[in-house]
Amino acid sequence: MNAILVGVVLVNIILALLFSLGAAPILVWIERRVAGFIQDRLGPNRCHINGIRLGGLIQSFADMLKLVFKEDFEPKSIKESFFFSLAPVIVFSSAFLTFMVMPFADDLKIGDQIFMMQGLPIDLGILWFLAFAGLSVYGIMLGGWASNNKYSLLGAIRAGAQVISYEAAMGLSLVSILITYGSIHLGDMVAYQGTLLFGFIPAWGILMQPLAAIIFIVTAFAEANRTPFDLAEGESELVGGFHTEYSAMRFGLFFVGEYVAMSASSALIVTLFLGGYHLPWLNTQVLKENMTGVIAFLVVVIPLVSFLFARWIGKNNQWIDKENIRNRESKILTKGLLLINIVIISLLVFLLWIGLEETGTNIATAIIQIVTFAIKLLLMNFVFVWVRWTLPRFRYDQLQDLGWKVLIPLSIANIFVTATVVVVLGV
C-alpha cells in the first residue's frame, strides 16, 4: 500500500505540473494562433525541429530556450538586487501553488485506501486559492519598487489598487457559492454539481449561481492581469509596466507566471461553475455503473476525433515549401497519430474483453474524469485568450468604477438573495 500511496502522490504532482507549468507553452501557442486567426494572419509557422513544426508549437519552446540563454541584464539604478530578483519568484510561486488544490478527479479508492486526486491533499480549498492569488501582487509591487523606475512603480501601484478592488468583489461572490454548496472544500463542491436539478438539469454552479459566476469570471480576469484588465503593464502608457527593467529568465518567470495564474483561474472557474471533472449527467457513480458502455463509446469516438485532427493538420499544410518539409511533417504526424490510436483502441478492446473489477473501474473512472477536467480547462483558457483579442483595454477610472460601483454591490445583493432562498426553502 505504501508503494500505491507514493504512486498516487507522484501522479497528482505530475498532473498539477502538467496542467499549470506544462500548460504554459501550449497556452502561448494558443494565444498566438487565436490572435493570428482573429487578425486574419497565419501566426507562428516557421520554427521547426527537423521539419516538425506542430502547427507552430515549436516556436513556444524556442522562445523558452531563448529566455534561458539570454543575457540577464540588471540596471545599476535598481534599489535592491535581492528584492529585484525575489519579485518574479513570488509571482511565479504563488501562481503555481494556487493550482495545487484543484481536484482533477473524484477521490480514488484502491483497496481499502481513498486518495484525494489533487496536488496537495488538503481541505482548505477555496481559502488556499484566495490566499495565494492575493499574494502574487506583492511580487508585482516589489518588482516595481525595486526597479527604481517611475514606469515600473506606476505599474506596481496600479496592480495593487486593482487587486484590492477586485479581490473584494471576488471574495463576496464566493460567499454566495459557499452558502449554496455548504462547504469550502473544492471536492465537495464538485460532488454537489454531480447531482441533478428537477431530475434532469445538471446542478452546475453556472446554473445555480449565474450572477456569482459572471462576477467571479470578471474578477478572475482582473486578478490574472489579463486584458481588458492589464493596466499594470499597459505598453502605450507605462512602457512595460512593472517588468520594464526585467530581462532573460527573471522576465521569463513573470511571463510564465501570468499563464500559470490564468490556468489556475480557469481551473477554479471549471471547478466552481462548470461541473469540475464531471461529464453532464454522468457523475462518478453513474460512470462506474456504465463503464462498459463508456469504453465502447470511446472505441468509436477516439478514431473519429483523430481523423478530424489529421484533416486539420493536412489543411494547415496545404502549401508545400521548397524542402517539402510541410508534406513530410503531415505524413509523420499522421503515422504517429495512427500508431497512438492503435495502442489506445487495442487497450480499450482488451479491457472490454477481460472486464473490469472494482479497482480497475475506479482507475478508469479517474482517468476519464482527468481527461474531462483537462478539456474543460483548455476551453476556459481559450475564453481568456479570446477575450484578450476581442475587447480593448479599460481606462483606469473605468476599471475602478466597475469594481467598486458595480461588482461589489451586485455581489452583496446576490448574498442576500442566496441566503433568503436557502432559509425559505430550507436547502
C-alpha positions in Angstrom: 0.0 0.0 0.0 2.9 2.4 0.7 4.0 1.9 -3.0 0.4 2.7 -4.1 0.4 5.8 -1.9 3.7 7.1 -3.4 2.5 6.3 -6.9 -0.8 8.3 -6.5 1.0 11.2 -4.9 3.5 11.3 -7.8 0.7 11.1 -10.3 -1.1 14.0 -8.6 2.0 16.2 -8.5 2.8 15.4 -12.2 -0.7 16.3 -13.2 -0.5 19.6 -11.3 2.8 20.4 -13.0 1.3 19.5 -16.5 -1.9 21.5 -16.0 -0.1 24.6 -14.7 3.6 24.9 -15.6 3.4 22.4 -18.5 0.5 24.2 -20.0 2.4 27.5 -20.3 4.0 26.8 -23.7 0.7 25.4 -25.0 -1.2 28.5 -23.8 1.4 30.8 -25.5 0.8 28.8 -28.7 -2.9 29.1 -28.4 -2.6 32.8 -27.7 -0.6 33.3 -30.9 -2.8 31.1 -33.1 -6.0 32.7 -31.9 -4.5 36.1 -32.3 -3.5 35.2 -35.8 -6.9 33.8 -36.6 -8.8 36.9 -35.2 -6.4 39.3 -37.0 -6.6 37.3 -40.3 -2.9 36.2 -40.3 -1.0 33.0 -40.1 0.6 33.1 -36.7 3.8 31.2 -35.8 4.6 28.6 -38.5 8.3 28.8 -39.3 10.3 27.4 -36.3 10.8 23.7 -36.5 12.9 20.7 -35.4 13.9 18.7 -38.4 10.8 19.8 -40.2 8.4 19.2 -37.4 6.5 22.4 -36.6 3.5 21.0 -34.7 1.4 23.8 -36.0 3.7 26.5 -34.6 4.1 24.9 -31.1 7.8 24.5 -31.5 8.1 28.3 -31.6 7.0 28.4 -27.9 9.8 26.1 -26.9 12.3 28.1 -28.9 11.2 31.2 -27.1 11.7 29.5 -23.7 15.2 28.4 -24.7 15.9 32.0 -25.8 14.9 33.3 -22.4 17.1 30.7 -20.6 20.3 31.6 -22.6 19.6 35.3 -23.0 21.9 37.8 -21.1 20.3 38.7 -17.7 20.8 42.4 -17.6 20.4 44.2 -14.3 20.4 48.1 -14.3 22.7 49.8 -12.0 19.9 52.1 -10.8 17.9 49.4 -9.1 17.4 49.8 -5.3 17.8 46.3 -4.0 19.3 43.4 -6.1 17.9 40.8 -3.8 14.3 42.1 -3.9 14.6 42.7 -7.6 15.3 39.0 -8.1 12.8 37.9 -5.5 9.8 39.6 -7.1 9.4 37.3 -10.1 9.9 34.2 -7.9 7.0 35.4 -5.7 4.7 35.9 -8.7 5.5 32.5 -10.2 5.4 30.6 -6.9 2.1 32.0 -5.8 0.5 31.3 -9.2 1.8 27.7 -9.2 0.8 26.9 -5.6 -2.7 28.2 -6.3 -3.2 25.3 -8.7 -2.2 22.6 -6.2 -5.6 22.2 -4.5 -7.6 21.8 -7.7 -9.3 18.4 -7.8 -8.6 16.6 -11.1 -11.0 13.7 -10.4 -13.2 12.2 -7.6 -11.5 10.5 -4.7 -9.8 7.3 -5.9 -10.4 4.2 -3.9 -7.8 1.4 -4.3 -8.3 -1.5 -1.9 -9.2 0.0 1.5 -7.5 3.3 0.9 -9.0 6.5 -0.5 -6.8 9.1 -2.2 -7.6 12.7 -3.0 -6.8 13.5 -6.6 -5.2 16.9 -6.2 -1.6 18.1 -5.9 -1.9 18.9 -2.2 -4.4 16.6 -0.4 -5.7 19.3 2.0 -9.3 20.5 2.7 -8.6 24.3 2.7 -10.0 24.5 -0.8 -11.1 28.0 -1.8 -9.3 29.6 1.1 -6.0 28.4 -0.2 -6.7 29.9 -3.7 -7.7 33.3 -2.2 -4.5 33.4 0.0 -2.1 32.7 -2.8 -4.0 34.6 -5.5 -3.7 37.7 -3.4 0.0 37.1 -2.6 1.1 37.5 -6.2 0.5 41.2 -6.1 3.3 41.5 -3.5 5.8 40.3 -6.2 4.5 42.8 -8.7 4.7 45.7 -6.2 8.1 44.6 -5.0 9.4 44.4 -8.6 8.1 47.8 -9.4 9.6 49.4 -6.3 13.0 47.6 -6.6 13.3 48.6 -10.3 13.7 52.2 -9.3 11.8 53.2 -12.5 8.8 55.5 -12.5 7.0 53.5 -15.1 7.6 50.3 -13.2 6.4 51.9 -9.9 3.3 53.3 -11.6 2.5 49.8 -12.9 3.0 48.3 -9.5 0.7 50.8 -7.8 -1.9 50.1 -10.5 -1.6 46.4 -9.9 -2.0 46.8 -6.1 -5.1 49.0 -6.4 -6.6 46.7 -9.0 -6.1 43.5 -6.9 -7.6 45.2 -3.8 -10.6 46.4 -5.8 -11.4 43.1 -7.5 -10.4 40.7 -4.7 -13.1 42.3 -2.6 -15.7 41.5 -5.3 -14.3 38.1 -5.8 -14.5 37.2 -2.1 -18.1 38.5 -1.9 -19.1 36.5 -4.9 -17.7 33.4 -3.3 -19.8 33.9 -0.2 -23.0 33.0 -2.1 -21.2 30.0 -3.6 -20.2 28.8 -0.1 -23.8 29.3 1.1 -25.1 27.2 -1.9 -22.6 24.4 -1.6 -22.3 24.4 2.2 -18.5 23.7 2.1 -15.2 25.3 1.4 -13.7 22.0 0.1 -13.5 22.1 -3.7 -14.1 18.3 -3.9 -17.4 18.7 -2.1 -18.4 21.5 -4.4 -17.7 19.3 -7.5 -19.6 16.4 -5.9 -22.6 18.7 -5.4 -22.5 19.6 -9.1 -22.8 15.9 -10.0 -26.4 15.9 -8.8 -29.4 16.8 -11.0 -31.9 19.7 -10.5 -35.6 18.6 -11.1 -34.2 15.2 -12.1 -32.7 16.3 -15.4 -30.7 19.5 -15.2 -27.0 19.2 -14.1 -26.6 21.2 -10.9 -23.6 23.1 -12.2 -22.6 26.3 -10.5 -23.2 28.5 -13.5 -26.9 27.4 -13.4 -27.2 27.6 -9.6 -25.4 30.9 -9.3 -25.3 32.7 -12.7 -24.6 36.1 -11.2 -21.9 34.9 -9.0 -20.3 33.1 -12.0 -20.3 36.3 -14.1 -18.8 38.3 -11.2 -16.2 35.7 -10.4 -15.1 35.3 -14.0 -14.7 39.1 -14.5 -12.7 39.4 -11.2 -10.6 36.3 -12.3 -9.6 38.2 -15.4 -8.6 41.2 -13.2 -6.7 39.0 -10.7 -4.7 37.4 -13.5 -3.9 40.9 -15.1 -5.4 39.8 -18.4 -6.9 42.1 -21.0 -9.1 44.2 -20.5 -7.6 44.5 -17.0 -3.9 44.6 -17.9 -3.3 48.3 -17.0 -0.4 47.2 -14.8 1.6 46.6 -17.9 0.0 48.9 -20.4 2.7 49.4 -23.0 1.1 52.5 -24.5 1.3 54.3 -21.1 3.9 52.6 -19.0 6.4 51.0 -21.5 6.4 47.5 -20.0 4.8 48.4 -16.6 6.1 46.7 -13.5 8.5 44.4 -15.5 10.1 47.1 -17.7 13.6 46.6 -16.2 13.5 42.8 -16.3 15.1 40.5 -18.9 16.1 36.9 -19.5 14.7 34.3 -17.0 13.6 36.9 -14.4 11.3 38.3 -17.1 10.5 34.7 -18.1 9.2 34.0 -14.5 6.8 37.0 -14.8 5.8 35.8 -18.2 5.2 32.2 -17.3 3.6 33.2 -14.0 0.9 35.1 -15.9 -0.1 32.0 -17.9 0.1 29.7 -14.8 -2.2 32.2 -13.0 -4.5 32.2 -16.0 -4.6 28.4 -15.9 -5.2 28.3 -12.2 -8.1 30.8 -12.6 -9.5 28.7 -15.4 -9.3 25.6 -13.2 -11.2 27.2 -10.4 -13.9 28.5 -12.7 -14.3 25.0 -14.1 -14.3 23.6 -10.6 -16.9 26.0 -9.1 -19.2 26.7 -12.1 -18.7 24.2 -14.9 -19.1 20.8 -13.1 -15.4 20.3 -12.5 -14.4 16.8 -13.6 -18.0 15.7 -14.2 -19.5 15.0 -17.6 -23.1 16.2 -17.9 -25.5 13.6 -16.5 -22.5 11.3 -15.7 -21.4 11.7 -12.2 -18.9 9.3 -10.6 -21.5 6.7 -9.6 -23.2 6.6 -13.0 -19.9 6.5 -14.7 -18.8 3.4 -12.7 -22.1 1.7 -13.3 -21.9 2.2 -17.1 -18.2 1.8 -17.6 -18.5 -0.9 -20.2 -20.8 1.3 -22.4 -18.5 4.3 -21.9 -15.4 2.3 -23.1 -17.4 1.0 -26.1 -18.3 4.6 -26.9 -14.7 5.7 -26.6 -13.6 2.9 -29.0 -15.9 4.6 -31.7 -15.2 8.3 -30.8 -11.4 8.3 -30.5 -10.7 7.2 -34.1 -13.3 9.8 -35.3 -11.7 12.6 -33.4 -8.2 11.6 -34.5 -9.4 11.6 -38.2 -10.7 15.1 -37.8 -7.5 16.2 -36.2 -5.5 14.6 -39.0 -7.7 16.5 -41.5 -6.9 19.7 -39.6 -3.2 19.0 -39.9 -3.5 18.5 -43.6 -5.5 21.7 -44.0 -2.7 23.6 -42.3 -0.1 22.0 -44.5 -1.7 22.8 -47.9 1.1 24.8 -49.3 4.5 23.0 -49.6 7.8 24.8 -49.3 11.0 24.1 -51.3 12.3 21.4 -48.9 8.9 19.6 -48.9 9.0 20.0 -45.1 5.3 20.5 -44.5 4.3 17.5 -46.5 6.8 15.4 -44.6 5.6 16.7 -41.3 2.0 15.9 -42.1 2.9 12.3 -43.0 5.0 11.8 -39.8 2.2 13.2 -37.6 -0.5 11.2 -39.3 1.5 8.0 -38.8 2.2 8.8 -35.2 -1.4 9.5 -34.6 -2.4 6.2 -36.2 0.0 4.3 -34.0 -1.3 6.0 -30.9 -4.9 5.2 -31.9 -4.0 1.5 -32.5 -2.5 1.3 -29.0 -5.4 3.1 -27.3 -8.1 1.1 -29.1 -6.3 -2.2 -28.5 -6.1 -1.4 -24.8 -9.8 -0.4 -24.6 -10.9 -3.6 -26.5 -8.7 -5.7 -24.2 -10.4 -4.1 -21.2 -13.9 -4.8 -22.7 -12.8 -8.4 -23.3 -11.4 -9.2 -19.8 -13.9 -7.0 -17.9 -13.1 -4.6 -15.1 -13.1 -5.3 -11.4 -13.8 -2.7 -8.8 -10.2 -1.3 -8.7 -9.9 -1.2 -12.4 -13.3 0.5 -12.7 -12.2 3.1 -10.2 -9.0 3.8 -12.0 -10.7 4.0 -15.4 -13.2 6.5 -13.9 -10.4 8.6 -12.6 -8.7 8.7 -16.0 -11.9 9.7 -17.8 -12.5 12.4 -15.2 -9.0 13.7 -15.5 -9.3 14.0 -19.3 -12.7 15.7 -18.9 -11.2 18.2 -16.5 -8.3 18.8 -18.9 -10.7 19.5 -21.8 -12.8 21.9 -19.8 -9.6 23.6 -18.6 -8.4 24.0 -22.2 -11.7 25.5 -23.3 -11.8 28.0 -20.4 -8.2 29.1 -21.2 -9.3 29.6 -24.8 -12.0 32.0 -23.4 -9.3 34.0 -21.7 -7.3 34.3 -24.9 -10.5 35.0 -26.9 -11.4 37.9 -24.7 -7.9 39.3 -24.9 -8.0 39.7 -28.6 -11.6 40.9 -28.7 -12.0 43.6 -26.0 -10.0 46.8 -25.7 -8.1 47.8 -22.5 -10.2 49.7 -20.0 -9.3 53.2 -18.8 -8.2 53.2 -15.2 -11.2 55.1 -13.9 -13.5 52.6 -15.8 -11.7 49.7 -14.1 -12.2 51.2 -10.6 -15.8 52.1 -11.3 -16.6 48.6 -12.5 -15.0 47.1 -9.4 -16.4 49.4 -6.6 -19.6 50.7 -8.1 -20.9 47.6 -10.0 -19.4 44.3 -9.0 -19.3 44.8 -5.2 -22.9 46.0 -4.9 -24.0 43.1 -7.1 -22.1 40.6 -5.0 -23.7 41.9 -1.8 -27.1 41.8 -3.3 -26.5 38.2 -4.5 -25.5 37.2 -1.0 -28.8 38.4 0.4 -30.9 36.7 -2.3 -29.0 33.4 -1.9 -29.3 33.5 1.9 -33.0 34.3 1.6 -33.7 31.4 -0.8 -31.7 29.0 1.3 -33.5 30.0 4.5 -37.0 30.0 2.9 -36.6 26.7 1.1 -34.5 25.1 3.9 -32.0 23.7 1.5 
